[in-house]
Amino acid sequence: MKDKISSNHTLIPFGLHKDSDTIVDIHDVPKGKACDCICPSCHTSLIAKQGDINEWHFAHLSNKDAVNNVKDICEYSFYTSVRLMALQLISQNLKIDLPSYDAVVTDSYNEIYIKEEFKVTERNTISLNNIEVNKNYLGHNIDIIGKVQDYSFIMLLNYPNKIIPLSLIDLDDNKCGMISISLEPTKQLFSDANKIGKSYKDILNNYLQTDLNSKTWIYHPKYKQAEFLARQRLKEKKKDCIKNYKPDINSIIYNYKLPETESSNNQVRYKCTECNHQWNAMKNKTICPICGNHLYTFEIKSKINRYCKK
């Protein structure tokens, strides 16, 4: 039963509390219908399942109407609930650890691979101010946007089937940074919540703030300049490669198959009785090169050694 929450998207760690209109953790509400929560995705009533064996989770209320309503609409209610809780937590917390941004540019010469690695920014911790959630930016819904000094900073919460628009990837703004945070690993993290005595909310809060592997840089205002300098260094590397290039002779010989030559040690002497022509050839190659006859040619065994010494 351990991986139910990771195998069934309709098992929900967070619900929408009807009275407070806030996202709440399964660990913070009464058991059963008394939780007074609805599904953040389809708004169907939820019950809080807090047993001793299975992982704690919200489930859609088991009645015919509810089952029919949530069959399709709630396929991703797990991620919907996690995303909404993440938005709620981030709007209350200001410090987030960011990974370093490392990239590479490449080129080639005569099938030689050349690369130049470069660093856009070091690992860092930022403090966000003026945080807003679910804002429109360039015609797209942005999960989180805030300020780091004079710079805008955008965070996209990523999960299966969510696509980042190309207009955001190709952003051209020297006063804006952007990362995506994958929510997919939270399934496995939540599976151990009861064992370690922590709520899903506490685990998610720590994950959002400190986990570096889940974060990917989408855009950094210093990227283009760092890339330009890296390409300049790459050009110099290529010049050196061309200048010092030495072909691998052994490889060339191996890849270029030379025609077989006929060694005189393996040849015999033939004579054609039709035209009296004599010649050297490999054994069994008895066609006369002059008249084309092969019926009246024979090997001169006694004279071959004396001929080869000349």
C-alpha positions as a Python dict, from the first residue, in 0.01 Angstrom:
ca = {
    (1, 'M'): (0, 0, 0),
    (2, 'K'): (302, 224, 37),
    (3, 'D'): (297, 370, -312),
    (4, 'K'): (-76, 434, -349),
    (5, 'I'): (-32, 807, -345),
    (6, 'S'): (228, 784, -619),
    (7, 'S'): (26, 550, -839),
    (8, 'N'): (-319, 708, -812),
    (9, 'H'): (-352, 1077, -890),
    (10, 'T'): (-694, 1105, -716),
    (11, 'L'): (-535, 1044, -373),
    (12, 'I'): (-495, 1402, -259),
    (13, 'P'): (-254, 1529, 10),
    (14, 'F'): (-413, 1876, 36),
    (15, 'G'): (-773, 1989, 28),
    (16, 'L'): (-953, 2320, -4),
    (17, 'H'): (-1115, 2411, 328),
    (18, 'K'): (-1462, 2545, 258),
    (19, 'D'): (-1494, 2790, 547),
    (20, 'S'): (-1145, 2945, 536),
    (21, 'D'): (-1097, 2909, 158),
    (22, 'T'): (-737, 2798, 219),
    (23, 'I'): (-543, 2488, 120),
    (24, 'V'): (-503, 2257, 420),
    (25, 'D'): (-293, 1949, 495),
    (26, 'I'): (-458, 1613, 563),
    (27, 'H'): (-270, 1616, 897),
    (28, 'D'): (-438, 1940, 1005),
    (29, 'V'): (-805, 1847, 970),
    (30, 'P'): (-1050, 1616, 1150),
    (31, 'K'): (-1106, 1266, 1019),
    (32, 'G'): (-1373, 1176, 763),
    (33, 'K'): (-1641, 1417, 644),
    (34, 'A'): (-1569, 1647, 937),
    (35, 'C'): (-1265, 1777, 744),
    (36, 'D'): (-1509, 2011, 565),
    (37, 'C'): (-1295, 2015, 249),
    (38, 'I'): (-1352, 1998, -124),
    (39, 'C'): (-1127, 1887, -409),
    (40, 'P'): (-914, 2178, -539),
    (41, 'S'): (-957, 2043, -893),
    (42, 'C'): (-1328, 1960, -930),
    (43, 'H'): (-1474, 2102, -603),
    (44, 'T'): (-1631, 1768, -514),
    (45, 'S'): (-1661, 1700, -140),
    (46, 'L'): (-1368, 1518, 18),
    (47, 'I'): (-1327, 1291, 316),
    (48, 'A'): (-1007, 1272, 522),
    (49, 'K'): (-869, 919, 545),
    (50, 'Q'): (-634, 892, 840),
    (51, 'G'): (-592, 519, 899),
    (52, 'D'): (-318, 325, 1074),
    (53, 'I'): (-203, 129, 766),
    (54, 'N'): (-239, 335, 448),
    (55, 'E'): (-87, 674, 385),
    (56, 'W'): (-307, 958, 497),
    (57, 'H'): (-489, 1132, 213),
    (58, 'F'): (-807, 1301, 103),
    (59, 'A'): (-1044, 1101, -118),
    (60, 'H'): (-1346, 1203, -319),
    (61, 'L'): (-1674, 1132, -142),
    (62, 'S'): (-1797, 792, -256),
    (63, 'N'): (-2137, 846, -413),
    (64, 'K'): (-2252, 783, -767),
    (65, 'D'): (-2270, 1148, -870),
    (66, 'A'): (-1926, 1223, -732),
    (67, 'V'): (-1766, 921, -898),
    (68, 'N'): (-1912, 1020, -1235),
    (69, 'N'): (-1800, 1381, -1197),
    (70, 'V'): (-1439, 1312, -1099),
    (71, 'K'): (-1366, 1020, -1331),
    (72, 'D'): (-1196, 1241, -1590),
    (73, 'I'): (-1164, 1588, -1441),
    (74, 'C'): (-949, 1482, -1146),
    (75, 'E'): (-679, 1285, -1323),
    (76, 'Y'): (-421, 1538, -1197),
    (77, 'S'): (-584, 1648, -871),
    (78, 'F'): (-271, 1534, -683),
    (79, 'Y'): (-59, 1794, -861),
    (80, 'T'): (-337, 2053, -848),
    (81, 'S'): (-347, 2028, -469),
    (82, 'V'): (33, 2031, -436),
    (83, 'R'): (62, 2333, -666),
    (84, 'L'): (-198, 2529, -471),
    (85, 'M'): (-32, 2450, -140),
    (86, 'A'): (305, 2549, -290),
    (87, 'L'): (163, 2885, -398),
    (88, 'Q'): (24, 2937, -53),
    (89, 'L'): (354, 2850, 116),
    (90, 'I'): (576, 3054, -116),
    (91, 'S'): (361, 3362, -71),
    (92, 'Q'): (444, 3339, 300),
    (93, 'N'): (815, 3254, 272),
    (94, 'L'): (1079, 3477, 122),
    (95, 'K'): (1404, 3278, 108),
    (96, 'I'): (1469, 3017, -162),
    (97, 'D'): (1793, 2834, -248),
    (98, 'L'): (1886, 2842, -617),
    (99, 'P'): (2125, 2607, -802),
    (100, 'S'): (2423, 2720, -1005),
    (101, 'Y'): (2360, 2771, -1375),
    (102, 'D'): (2614, 2580, -1586),
    (103, 'A'): (2599, 2557, -1964),
    (104, 'V'): (2812, 2455, -2263),
    (105, 'V'): (2866, 2559, -2626),
    (106, 'T'): (2998, 2313, -2885),
    (107, 'D'): (3158, 2292, -3228),
    (108, 'S'): (3348, 2032, -3432),
    (109, 'Y'): (3636, 1999, -3678),
    (110, 'N'): (3703, 1687, -3888),
    (111, 'E'): (3479, 1486, -3657),
    (112, 'I'): (3663, 1618, -3350),
    (113, 'Y'): (3415, 1734, -3084),
    (114, 'I'): (3506, 2069, -2926),
    (115, 'K'): (3326, 2218, -2626),
    (116, 'E'): (3354, 2512, -2392),
    (117, 'E'): (3176, 2500, -2058),
    (118, 'F'): (3073, 2820, -1886),
    (119, 'K'): (2902, 2929, -1567),
    (120, 'V'): (2621, 3184, -1571),
    (121, 'T'): (2574, 3209, -1196),
    (122, 'E'): (2685, 3040, -876),
    (123, 'R'): (2457, 2863, -630),
    (124, 'N'): (2276, 3127, -431),
    (125, 'T'): (1997, 3203, -183),
    (126, 'I'): (1755, 3481, -272),
    (127, 'S'): (1498, 3674, -75),
    (128, 'L'): (1181, 3755, -266),
    (129, 'N'): (979, 4070, -205),
    (130, 'N'): (643, 4186, -341),
    (131, 'I'): (538, 3827, -415),
    (132, 'E'): (233, 3770, -635),
    (133, 'V'): (82, 3439, -747),
    (134, 'N'): (-121, 3342, -1054),
    (135, 'K'): (-27, 3653, -1246),
    (136, 'N'): (-44, 3712, -1622),
    (137, 'Y'): (294, 3765, -1789),
    (138, 'L'): (337, 3793, -2167),
    (139, 'G'): (-7, 3639, -2208),
    (140, 'H'): (70, 3336, -1990),
    (141, 'N'): (-32, 3244, -1637),
    (142, 'I'): (273, 3270, -1410),
    (143, 'D'): (274, 3076, -1083),
    (144, 'I'): (493, 3314, -881),
    (145, 'I'): (657, 3648, -951),
    (146, 'G'): (848, 3863, -706),
    (147, 'K'): (1131, 4110, -675),
    (148, 'V'): (1498, 4056, -593),
    (149, 'Q'): (1626, 4410, -551),
    (150, 'D'): (1556, 4571, -892),
    (151, 'Y'): (1512, 4240, -1074),
    (152, 'S'): (1189, 4052, -1138),
    (153, 'F'): (1203, 3682, -1053),
    (154, 'I'): (960, 3423, -1187),
    (155, 'M'): (900, 3067, -1064),
    (156, 'L'): (706, 2809, -1265),
    (157, 'L'): (575, 2500, -1088),
    (158, 'N'): (627, 2208, -1324),
    (159, 'Y'): (459, 1865, -1333),
    (160, 'P'): (369, 1600, -1597),
    (161, 'N'): (190, 1732, -1907),
    (162, 'K'): (261, 2094, -1820),
    (163, 'I'): (451, 2268, -2104),
    (164, 'I'): (660, 2583, -2063),
    (165, 'P'): (573, 2829, -2347),
    (166, 'L'): (854, 2907, -2592),
    (167, 'S'): (796, 3280, -2546),
    (168, 'L'): (913, 3242, -2186),
    (169, 'I'): (1215, 3031, -2277),
    (170, 'D'): (1323, 3288, -2539),
    (171, 'L'): (1268, 3579, -2303),
    (172, 'D'): (1485, 3885, -2373),
    (173, 'D'): (1485, 4086, -2051),
    (174, 'N'): (1804, 4192, -1874),
    (175, 'K'): (1608, 4261, -1557),
    (176, 'C'): (1437, 3924, -1508),
    (177, 'G'): (1528, 3573, -1396),
    (178, 'M'): (1320, 3254, -1422),
    (179, 'I'): (1334, 2899, -1288),
    (180, 'S'): (1103, 2598, -1293),
    (181, 'I'): (1046, 2378, -990),
    (182, 'S'): (942, 2018, -1053),
    (183, 'L'): (666, 1891, -824),
    (184, 'E'): (696, 1531, -942),
    (185, 'P'): (944, 1417, -670),
    (186, 'T'): (697, 1518, -397),
    (187, 'K'): (508, 1191, -444),
    (188, 'Q'): (798, 988, -311),
    (189, 'L'): (872, 1242, -40),
    (190, 'F'): (514, 1228, 87),
    (191, 'S'): (519, 847, 102),
    (192, 'D'): (753, 865, 402),
    (193, 'A'): (571, 1147, 583),
    (194, 'N'): (400, 936, 849),
    (195, 'K'): (717, 741, 922),
    (196, 'I'): (923, 1051, 991),
    (197, 'G'): (644, 1226, 1179),
    (198, 'K'): (611, 1524, 945),
    (199, 'S'): (312, 1667, 762),
    (200, 'Y'): (300, 1697, 384),
    (201, 'K'): (296, 2075, 426),
    (202, 'D'): (623, 2078, 623),
    (203, 'I'): (790, 1843, 373),
    (204, 'L'): (673, 2053, 77),
    (205, 'N'): (783, 2377, 243),
    (206, 'N'): (1135, 2245, 301),
    (207, 'Y'): (1146, 2097, -51),
    (208, 'L'): (1052, 2425, -219),
    (209, 'Q'): (1306, 2625, -24),
    (210, 'T'): (1611, 2398, -12),
    (211, 'D'): (1598, 2130, -283),
    (212, 'L'): (1834, 2218, -569),
    (213, 'N'): (1786, 1917, -800),
    (214, 'S'): (1420, 2008, -855),
    (215, 'K'): (1506, 2356, -986),
    (216, 'T'): (1603, 2432, -1344),
    (217, 'W'): (1705, 2766, -1484),
    (218, 'I'): (1479, 2879, -1768),
    (219, 'Y'): (1622, 3227, -1814),
    (220, 'H'): (1897, 3435, -1656),
    (221, 'P'): (1979, 3795, -1754),
    (222, 'K'): (2354, 3718, -1758),
    (223, 'Y'): (2324, 3413, -1985),
    (224, 'K'): (2371, 3583, -2324),
    (225, 'Q'): (2687, 3766, -2221),
    (226, 'A'): (2834, 3451, -2063),
    (227, 'E'): (2747, 3253, -2377),
    (228, 'F'): (2906, 3516, -2604),
    (229, 'L'): (3234, 3503, -2412),
    (230, 'A'): (3226, 3123, -2414),
    (231, 'R'): (3184, 3119, -2793),
    (232, 'Q'): (3482, 3351, -2829),
    (233, 'R'): (3691, 3105, -2627),
    (234, 'L'): (3549, 2822, -2836),
    (235, 'K'): (3668, 2992, -3157),
    (236, 'E'): (4022, 3008, -3019),
    (237, 'K'): (4002, 2641, -2925),
    (238, 'K'): (3895, 2556, -3279),
    (239, 'K'): (4183, 2760, -3428),
    (240, 'D'): (4428, 2567, -3211),
    (241, 'C'): (4262, 2242, -3313),
    (242, 'I'): (4300, 2326, -3684),
    (243, 'K'): (4659, 2442, -3638),
    (244, 'N'): (4766, 2132, -3444),
    (245, 'Y'): (4550, 1883, -3631),
    (246, 'K'): (4731, 1561, -3715),
    (247, 'P'): (4534, 1294, -3898),
    (248, 'D'): (4540, 947, -3749),
    (249, 'I'): (4731, 757, -4018),
    (250, 'N'): (4654, 420, -3864),
    (251, 'S'): (4285, 500, -3867),
    (252, 'I'): (4302, 616, -4228),
    (253, 'I'): (4479, 296, -4334),
    (254, 'Y'): (4231, 88, -4138),
    (255, 'N'): (3930, 260, -4289),
    (256, 'Y'): (4069, 266, -4642),
    (257, 'K'): (4094, -89, -4769),
    (258, 'L'): (4387, -121, -5012),
    (259, 'P'): (4350, -366, -5302),
    (260, 'E'): (4524, -698, -5257),
    (261, 'T'): (4857, -729, -5438),
    (262, 'E'): (4989, -1042, -5593),
    (263, 'S'): (5314, -1151, -5434),
    (264, 'S'): (5571, -1307, -5667),
    (265, 'N'): (5625, -1577, -5407),
    (266, 'N'): (5270, -1696, -5466),
    (267, 'Q'): (5286, -1683, -5846),
    (268, 'V'): (5351, -1953, -6100),
    (269, 'R'): (5476, -1944, -6459),
    (270, 'Y'): (5228, -2017, -6737),
    (271, 'K'): (5268, -2078, -7111),
    (272, 'C'): (5001, -2061, -7380),
    (273, 'T'): (5048, -2328, -7653),
    (274, 'E'): (4813, -2136, -7881),
    (275, 'C'): (5030, -1820, -7908),
    (276, 'N'): (5344, -1931, -7716),
    (277, 'H'): (5308, -1640, -7471),
    (278, 'Q'): (5446, -1688, -7117),
    (279, 'W'): (5341, -1495, -6808),
    (280, 'N'): (5337, -1497, -6427),
    (281, 'A'): (5003, -1523, -6243),
    (282, 'M'): (4844, -1654, -5924),
    (283, 'K'): (4777, -2024, -5925),
    (284, 'N'): (4468, -2129, -6123),
    (285, 'K'): (4455, -1798, -6312),
    (286, 'T'): (4521, -1970, -6644),
    (287, 'I'): (4367, -1731, -6899),
    (288, 'C'): (4623, -1605, -7148),
    (289, 'P'): (4643, -1223, -7136),
    (290, 'I'): (4725, -1213, -7512),
    (291, 'C'): (4477, -1443, -7686),
    (292, 'G'): (4236, -1509, -7404),
    (293, 'N'): (4278, -1885, -7437),
    (294, 'H'): (4261, -2102, -7124),
    (295, 'L'): (4219, -2449, -7268),
    (296, 'Y'): (4576, -2475, -7398),
    (297, 'T'): (4771, -2311, -7115),
    (298, 'F'): (4991, -2502, -6875),
    (299, 'E'): (5214, -2434, -6574),
    (300, 'I'): (5590, -2430, -6629),
    (301, 'K'): (5690, -2570, -6289),
    (302, 'S'): (6054, -2635, -6367),
    (303, 'K'): (6131, -2279, -6476),
    (304, 'I'): (5943, -2061, -6223),
    (305, 'N'): (6224, -2030, -5969),
    (306, 'R'): (6479, -1929, -6233),
    (307, 'Y'): (6235, -1666, -6366),
    (308, 'C'): (6160, -1512, -6029),
    (309, 'K'): (6530, -1455, -5959),
    (310, 'K'): (6572, -1234, -6264),
}
